[in-house]
Amino acid sequence: MKKTHLFVALLFIASSLSAQNIEEQLFNLPDIIFEKVLTPVGYEGAYELKVRQPLDHKDPSKGYFYQRAFLSHAGFDEPTVMVTNGYANERNRISEPAELLGANQINIEHRFFGESMPDSMDYSYLNLEQVAGDLHHINEIFRTIYSGKWVSTGISKGGQTTIFYHYFYPKDVDVSMPYVAPSTQGIEDKRIYTFLDTVGSEECRNAIKEVQMRLFQEREKVLPLLQWYSKGAQLKFTYLQFEEAFECAVLEYPFSFWQWGSDCEEIPTTDAPIEEVLSHFLKVSGLEFFADASMKNFASHYYQAGAEMGYYGYDISEFKEYITALPNDKNPSAVFMPNKMKVAFDNTVPQKMQKWIKTNGNRIIYINGNKDTWSVTAERPQKGVDALWFFMHDKDHGAARIKNMTAAEREKMIAALERWLELEIE
């Protein structure tokens, strides 16, 4: 018993010393302000960071802002995982790759989201090259204390960030692992329409369309019910007027249905009460996404989509007669630029990346679900490239994860990681 107590005491002392050591190192790192936060299980210490970043990495005289990140410290010789978020990141969460590798983790909020904001917003500094520059700066800082292998990973728009980071700085990390990452072609990626016209069974697709038709055709009955719902949910509509938001939400319904893995069996029948149809619709698509709060929270996202990254639109070919609030002379865009600003779309960088990655995109593990709407825009397998592409069967945007891989998929992924990182994974 005494030996056990001694062993536990020694472990506690070693852990305390390690935590003190990382704090000493953090004090000495440039451009870092840190504050201790709750330590995740299995780690020796965790810290919320403020990283001083130039607005313009090519011209630091333009000014600075502070980027939020979370550091979870496992050990100076362990691998390090950079989580490249696509949006705000308000709390410290351990990613699958970090858990798998027992790695240090730096979980990085995206430029111009959440608390990672400049004093005054100038969207001209929100571009893919500057975003990659933020990640490179963090990598340079922490490579001075972490000597192990490096991995980058992100989910959805964060996965896009992972890919663009790999494009701009291919030597920064040893492996990149983007999850459910779109690689869009233009501001209206028409591959989305093809996907929605072919995914699942014809019966299910027809049922989805029937829901849309009922909502449009019974508009006069539906709108008052939705207005009461919006009042109770405290939703405000000034960026989009209420009926514009309604039409967008109905058009969005099939995209969201497949993106988030909704069940075809739960679609109301054609003779179901309209209240039942509305309940289902609000669960799958709903109005919150098009209300003012969402427009504000995702303003930077829409700017990136409309200025450089590309996005998708809504095919109204079968609904034109019902579109009265939105323009019906062309497919409405799903991009809602902040303050409705006019910005010329230029996807030169995405086009260059897509071309480059087809021959140079080595040591990347793409994880997608074949039922996810975004999967149609994902990077596809290329001959002669040392990378892996997973399109997990029957998995959606939220389910395409390592934990849901088949045994064969996981074995294949582990073998590649062990080869590329030159280590054994238990």
C-alpha positions in Angstrom: 0.0 0.0 0.0 2.8 2.4 0.9 4.5 1.6 -2.5 1.3 2.3 -4.3 0.9 5.7 -2.5 4.5 6.5 -3.3 4.0 5.7 -7.0 0.9 7.8 -7.2 2.7 10.7 -5.4 5.7 10.4 -7.8 3.3 10.5 -10.8 1.6 13.6 -9.4 5.0 15.3 -8.8 6.1 14.4 -12.3 2.9 15.8 -13.8 3.2 19.0 -11.8 6.8 19.5 -12.8 5.9 18.9 -16.5 3.1 21.4 -16.2 5.5 23.9 -14.7 7.9 23.2 -17.4 5.4 23.9 -20.2 4.4 27.1 -18.5 8.1 28.2 -18.4 8.3 27.4 -22.1 5.2 29.4 -22.9 6.5 32.4 -21.0 9.5 32.4 -23.3 7.7 32.0 -26.6 7.2 35.1 -28.8 3.7 36.4 -29.6 2.0 34.2 -27.0 -0.3 35.2 -24.1 -1.6 32.2 -22.1 -4.1 31.3 -19.4 -4.5 27.9 -17.7 -7.8 26.1 -18.4 -9.3 22.7 -17.4 -6.9 20.0 -18.4 -8.4 17.2 -20.6 -8.1 13.6 -19.4 -4.7 12.2 -20.4 -2.9 15.5 -20.7 -0.5 17.3 -18.4 -1.8 20.8 -18.8 -4.0 23.0 -21.0 -4.0 26.6 -21.8 -6.1 29.2 -23.7 -3.7 31.1 -25.9 -3.8 34.6 -27.6 -1.4 34.5 -30.5 -0.3 37.9 -31.9 -0.9 37.7 -35.7 -0.2 40.4 -38.3 -3.2 41.4 -40.3 -1.0 41.1 -43.4 1.7 38.5 -43.2 3.5 40.2 -46.1 3.4 43.6 -44.4 3.3 43.5 -40.6 3.2 47.3 -40.5 -0.5 47.1 -41.3 -1.3 46.1 -37.7 -2.0 43.1 -35.6 -4.9 41.1 -34.0 -4.9 38.3 -31.4 -6.0 34.8 -32.5 -7.5 32.5 -29.9 -6.2 28.9 -29.7 -6.2 26.1 -27.1 -3.0 24.2 -26.2 -3.3 20.7 -24.7 0.2 19.5 -23.6 1.0 15.8 -23.6 4.8 15.9 -23.8 7.6 17.7 -25.5 8.6 14.6 -27.5 5.1 13.6 -28.5 3.5 14.3 -31.9 1.6 17.6 -32.2 -1.8 18.0 -33.9 -2.9 21.4 -35.3 -6.7 21.6 -35.4 -7.5 24.1 -38.2 -11.0 25.3 -37.3 -13.1 27.0 -40.0 -15.2 29.1 -37.6 -15.2 30.3 -34.0 -13.9 27.8 -31.4 -15.1 28.6 -27.9 -13.8 25.7 -26.0 -11.0 23.1 -25.9 -11.9 19.8 -27.5 -9.6 16.9 -28.2 -9.7 15.8 -31.8 -9.7 12.2 -33.0 -6.2 12.4 -34.5 -4.8 13.8 -31.2 -6.5 11.1 -29.2 -5.3 8.4 -31.6 -1.7 9.6 -31.4 -1.5 10.7 -27.8 -0.4 14.0 -29.2 -0.1 17.6 -28.1 -2.9 19.6 -29.6 -3.2 23.2 -30.7 -6.8 23.9 -31.5 -6.9 27.1 -33.5 -9.8 29.5 -34.0 -10.1 30.8 -37.6 -9.1 34.4 -38.4 -12.0 36.9 -38.1 -14.3 34.6 -36.2 -15.2 34.4 -32.5 -12.6 36.3 -30.4 -10.0 36.3 -33.2 -11.1 39.7 -34.5 -9.2 42.8 -35.3 -10.2 46.2 -33.8 -11.8 47.2 -37.0 -13.0 44.7 -39.6 -11.3 44.9 -43.0 -12.3 41.9 -45.1 -9.5 42.5 -47.5 -7.3 40.7 -45.0 -9.6 37.7 -44.9 -8.2 35.5 -47.7 -6.8 32.0 -47.9 -3.2 33.0 -48.0 -3.5 35.1 -44.8 -5.3 32.3 -43.1 -2.5 29.9 -44.0 0.0 32.5 -42.8 -1.7 32.4 -39.3 -1.2 28.7 -39.1 2.3 28.8 -40.3 3.2 31.4 -37.7 1.8 29.2 -34.9 3.7 26.2 -36.4 6.9 28.2 -36.3 6.4 29.3 -32.7 5.7 25.8 -31.3 8.2 23.9 -33.3 10.8 25.4 -31.0 9.4 23.3 -28.1 7.7 20.3 -29.8 10.2 18.1 -31.6 7.9 15.2 -32.6 5.9 14.7 -35.8 3.3 17.2 -36.8 -0.3 16.6 -38.1 -3.0 19.1 -39.2 -6.7 18.3 -39.2 -10.0 20.1 -39.5 -13.7 19.3 -40.1 -15.9 20.8 -42.9 -14.7 24.4 -43.5 -11.9 23.6 -41.1 -11.0 20.7 -43.4 -10.9 23.1 -46.3 -8.5 25.2 -44.2 -6.4 22.0 -43.6 -6.1 21.5 -47.4 -5.2 25.1 -48.2 -2.7 25.2 -45.4 -1.1 22.1 -46.9 -1.0 23.8 -50.3 0.7 27.0 -49.0 3.0 25.3 -46.5 3.5 21.7 -47.6 6.5 21.2 -45.3 4.9 22.5 -42.1 3.3 19.1 -41.1 4.0 15.5 -41.8 0.4 14.5 -42.4 -2.9 16.3 -43.1 -6.3 14.9 -42.2 -9.2 16.9 -43.5 -12.7 15.6 -42.6 -15.7 16.2 -44.9 -13.9 19.0 -46.6 -15.5 20.6 -49.7 -13.4 21.6 -52.6 -15.8 23.8 -54.5 -15.8 24.8 -58.1 -17.2 28.2 -58.5 -19.7 30.3 -56.5 -22.5 28.0 -57.6 -21.1 24.5 -57.7 -23.5 22.7 -59.9 -22.3 19.2 -58.8 -24.5 19.8 -55.8 -27.6 19.6 -58.1 -26.5 16.4 -59.6 -26.0 14.9 -56.2 -29.4 15.9 -54.9 -31.0 14.5 -58.1 -29.4 11.1 -57.7 -28.6 10.4 -54.0 -30.8 7.8 -52.1 -33.9 6.2 -53.6 -36.2 7.8 -56.1 -39.0 7.3 -53.6 -37.1 9.3 -50.9 -36.2 12.1 -53.4 -39.8 12.4 -54.4 -40.9 12.6 -50.8 -38.4 15.4 -50.2 -39.7 17.3 -53.2 -43.3 16.8 -52.0 -42.5 18.4 -48.6 -41.1 21.4 -50.5 -44.1 21.6 -52.8 -46.6 21.5 -49.8 -44.7 24.2 -48.0 -44.8 26.5 -51.1 -48.4 25.6 -52.1 -49.8 26.0 -48.6 -47.8 29.2 -48.1 -50.7 31.2 -46.7 -51.3 28.6 -44.0 -47.6 28.0 -43.3 -46.3 31.6 -42.9 -48.5 32.6 -39.9 -47.4 29.4 -38.1 -43.8 30.1 -38.8 -44.1 33.7 -37.7 -45.4 32.5 -34.3 -42.6 30.0 -34.1 -40.0 32.7 -35.0 -41.5 35.0 -32.3 -41.1 32.3 -29.7 -37.6 31.5 -30.8 -36.8 35.2 -30.8 -35.6 35.2 -34.4 -35.2 38.5 -36.2 -35.2 39.0 -39.9 -33.7 42.2 -41.3 -30.8 40.9 -43.5 -33.3 38.7 -45.2 -37.0 39.6 -45.0 -39.1 36.9 -43.4 -40.6 35.5 -46.7 -37.1 35.5 -48.2 -35.8 33.4 -45.3 -38.8 31.1 -45.7 -38.1 30.5 -49.4 -34.4 30.0 -48.7 -35.1 27.5 -45.9 -37.5 25.5 -48.2 -34.9 25.4 -50.9 -32.2 24.5 -48.4 -34.2 21.5 -47.1 -32.9 18.8 -49.4 -29.3 19.9 -49.0 -29.6 19.8 -45.2 -31.6 16.5 -45.3 -28.7 14.6 -46.8 -25.9 16.6 -45.2 -27.0 15.7 -41.7 -28.3 12.2 -42.4 -32.0 12.6 -42.0 -34.1 9.5 -42.2 -36.3 9.0 -45.2 -38.8 7.0 -43.1 -39.4 10.2 -41.0 -40.6 12.3 -43.9 -44.3 13.0 -43.4 -46.7 11.3 -45.8 -48.6 13.3 -48.4 -51.8 13.3 -46.3 -50.1 14.3 -43.1 -51.3 17.5 -41.4 -49.4 20.6 -42.4 -48.3 21.0 -38.7 -46.6 17.6 -38.9 -44.8 18.7 -42.1 -43.7 21.9 -40.5 -42.3 20.1 -37.4 -40.3 17.9 -39.6 -39.1 20.8 -41.8 -38.0 22.8 -38.8 -36.0 19.9 -37.5 -34.2 19.3 -40.8 -33.8 22.8 -42.3 -35.6 25.5 -40.4 -35.4 29.3 -40.2 -32.6 29.9 -37.7 -29.9 29.5 -40.3 -31.4 32.5 -42.2 -32.1 34.8 -39.2 -30.0 37.8 -38.3 -28.0 36.1 -35.6 -26.7 33.4 -38.0 -26.0 36.0 -40.6 -23.8 37.9 -38.1 -22.0 34.8 -36.8 -21.3 33.5 -40.3 -20.5 36.8 -41.9 -16.8 36.0 -42.4 -17.7 32.6 -43.8 -20.0 34.1 -46.4 -17.4 36.7 -47.3 -14.8 33.9 -47.9 -17.3 31.9 -50.0 -18.4 34.8 -52.1 -15.0 36.4 -52.6 -12.7 33.3 -53.1 -13.7 29.9 -51.9 -16.9 29.3 -53.7 -20.2 27.7 -52.4 -23.5 26.5 -53.8 -26.9 27.8 -54.9 -30.5 26.6 -55.0 -32.0 24.9 -58.1 -35.4 26.5 -58.6 -36.2 25.0 -61.9 -39.3 23.1 -60.5 -40.3 25.9 -58.1 -40.2 29.1 -60.1 -43.9 29.8 -59.9 -43.7 29.7 -56.1 -40.6 32.0 -55.7 -42.1 35.4 -55.0 -39.8 37.0 -52.4 -36.4 36.0 -53.9 -35.4 36.7 -57.5 -36.7 33.9 -59.7 -34.8 34.8 -63.0 -31.8 32.7 -61.9 -30.9 30.2 -59.2 -30.6 32.1 -55.9 -27.1 31.9 -54.2 -26.6 30.5 -50.8 -24.0 33.2 -50.2 -25.1 36.1 -48.0 -22.3 38.7 -48.0 -21.8 40.8 -44.9 -23.7 44.0 -45.1 -24.7 42.9 -48.6 -21.4 44.2 -49.9 -20.5 43.7 -53.5 -17.2 41.8 -54.0 -15.9 40.4 -57.2 -15.6 36.6 -57.0 -12.1 35.3 -57.8 -11.3 31.7 -57.2 -7.8 31.7 -58.7 -6.3 30.3 -55.5 -8.7 27.4 -55.2 -8.2 26.5 -58.8 -4.4 26.5 -58.4 -4.7 24.4 -55.2 -7.0 21.9 -57.0 -4.5 21.5 -59.8 -1.5 21.3 -57.5 -2.9 18.8 -55.2 -3.6 16.3 -58.0 0.1 15.7 -58.3 1.6 17.0 -55.1 -1.1 16.2 -52.5 0.9 13.5 -50.7 0.4 12.4 -47.1 -3.2 13.5 -46.9 -6.0 11.4 -45.5 -9.4 12.6 -46.8 -12.3 11.4 -44.7 -15.8 11.8 -46.2 -19.2 10.2 -46.0 -20.9 9.2 -49.3 -24.3 10.3 -48.0 -23.2 13.8 -47.2 -24.2 16.5 -49.7 -20.7 18.0 -49.5 -19.1 14.7 -50.5 -19.8 15.4 -54.2 -17.4 18.4 -54.0 -14.6 16.5 -52.1 -11.2 15.9 -53.6 -11.2 12.6 -55.6 -8.6 9.8 -55.7 -5.6 10.5 -57.9 -3.1 8.0 -59.3 0.5 8.5 -58.4 -0.3 10.5 -55.2 0.7 9.0 -51.8 -2.6 9.8 -50.1 -5.8 8.1 -48.9 -9.4 8.8 -49.7 -12.3 7.5 -47.7 -15.9 7.8 -48.7 -17.5 6.0 -45.8 -20.7 4.1 -46.7 -24.0 5.6 -45.5 -22.3 8.2 -43.5 -23.2 11.9 -43.4 -21.4 15.1 -42.5 -21.5 14.5 -38.8 -20.9 10.7 -38.9 -17.8 10.5 -41.2 -15.4 10.0 -38.4 -12.6 7.6 -37.5 -14.7 6.1 -34.7 -17.3 5.0 -37.3 -14.8 3.5 -39.8 -15.0 -0.2 -40.6 -12.2 -2.4 -39.3 -10.7 -2.5 -42.8 -10.8 1.3 -43.2 -9.2 1.9 -39.8 -6.5 -0.7 -40.5 -5.7 1.0 -43.8 -5.6 4.5 -42.2 -3.4 3.3 -39.3 -0.9 1.6 -41.6 -0.5 4.9 -43.6 -0.1 7.0 -40.5 2.5 4.6 -39.1 4.4 4.7 -42.3 4.3 8.5 -42.8 4.9 9.4 -39.1 7.5 6.6 -38.5 5.9 5.4 -35.3 3.6 2.7 -33.9 0.0 3.4 -33.0 -1.5 1.3 -30.3 
